Amino acid sequence: MKKIAFLLLFASPLFAQTKSDLSGAANLFDIQFTTQELDTLYSDVVDNLANYKAMHSLSLNNNVPLSLWQNPKLPGMKFDQTQRPVVWPSVKATLPARKSDLAFYSIDQLAHLIKTKQISSVELTQFFIERIKTHGPTLQCVISMQEDLALAQARQADKEIAAGKYRGMLHGIPYGLKDLFAVKGTKTTWGAAPYKDQVIDEDAYVYTKLKESGAVLVAKFTLGALAMGDYWYGGRTKNPWNLNYGSSGSSAGSASATVAGLVPFAIGTETWGSIVSPATTCGATGLRPTFGSISRSGAMALSYSLDKVGPICRSANDAAIVFHYLHGTDGKDLAAVNMPFNYQANRPMKGMKIAYAKNYFDKIKDTTRSEWKVLADLKKQGVQLIPVEFPDEKAYPFNIMDVVIGAECAAQFDEMTRKNIDDQLTRQTKYDWPNQFRTARFVPAVEYINAQRHRYLLMQKVNEVVSQYDAIICPSRGGGNQSAITNLTGHPVVCVPTGLDAKSGLPTGISFVGKLYDEGTLLRIAQFYQDHTAHEEVHPKPFL
């Protein structure tokens, strides 16, 4: 007997309990049954609906995980487990003649100023707090200031440093969090109206690690509602280069604030594009690490098999510094692992195998675009670029991402749909979460599971290519499905700015795709590119 493969992952509110309706429902799922088959399965369908209703009577908090866990590792894979000493560049700095220039100092420059007591953490924190108060409303990038907490942490940092207890390069450095990370005593709004007064009595892993490093939390930044886009319950986060444009999202405020010099760095998350897209749009450097490299405990869950945490900074070296203090797990996120981070700031390019996705670049017919210039710039520095065929629509023959992300995200916010809480969300277009959650009710469990099996095949195909190179250069936009593919496979990506578009004046960017858990090599290659181009040192004039 054919079982009820066509049933929804969760019972649809539109489901009618008559035999005649089953045939129409089956057609939605590309399956047909005979009258006899429908007669036979009908009672099971009714029983299942009763079971769903019983399940619906029990609430699930957002932090209740799955019993199934995504793992980017494939059978036979072996990884370097040795943590070697990290080599940072030797950086010295002095206070600028114009104080506002501090806004765009690198993390290691600010660290040198603090360590050598040229400036205190309190002074630096007050400086960035004033910048947030001045520019935050213009950019609509701040959900909550954390002034009292920040000054307390800064005073503690100064006290420890004065006593000779220097914790490292983040000690006393201000930063911001995307407002989906829980911090005790603060609101954690998820950017969504139904949760704008929500307080979670937990400290997220990311916040805990940064606190241990001595970093100073000055603000929680905007995200598109429930981590989609740049529209949140208070407005739309702006692009620092042109306030008529949004910042993209969902790590909207983290990217906008960092590029405008409101903080030296901020933390974002990505499920599908939420670090790379706003970083590219605003002109930041974003690191989307290997899936599972940073524990997500205490963060809003959107998609357990896709969510990732990463830093948004102004340079690859800054991203390496932040990742150095963040990577690892507290054991609460069973998809997270402890892997070494072997970053060598001065590692030579000689001997590295760097490729570019020729089939993706070939889709960019305008050879004046910045993507092509990136290749030319690297070749000028003696880098031999190897053309490769990166997995594209042949390996991704249907939209795996929509099936996976749709079902998982809708499950996380199941009650929002069934209880019509989604009506409170600010945005209600076809492409916003309320409609997407409703659409996902029509994803059959069988199709979701089989999409995950196709995802496994995709992981194999991508690893066959990526494992051969230290990095593969891909367009961040306009060159194919790299973003969906690498988010599904869990590979790390670093996106960096490549200048400003001649027509729009808005930032452009490029992505470097790396091997699983090899963020160190990937960030070194991205920093090499930045060392010889300096696009990250150009800042939006209104915020200088």
Beta strands, then each sheet from edge to edge (+ up, - down):
strand 1: 142-145
strand 2: 174-178
strand 3: 216-221
strand 4: 231-232
strand 5: 235-236
strand 6: 238-239
strand 7: 242-246
strand 8: 266-270
strand 9: 285-288
strand 10: 308-313
strand 11: 354-357
strand 12: 385-388
strand 13: 471-475
strand 14: 493-500
strand 15: 507-513
sheet 1: 1+ 3- 2- 8- 10+ 9- 14+ 15- 13+ 11+ 12+
sheet 2: 4+ 5-
sheet 3: 6+ 7-
end
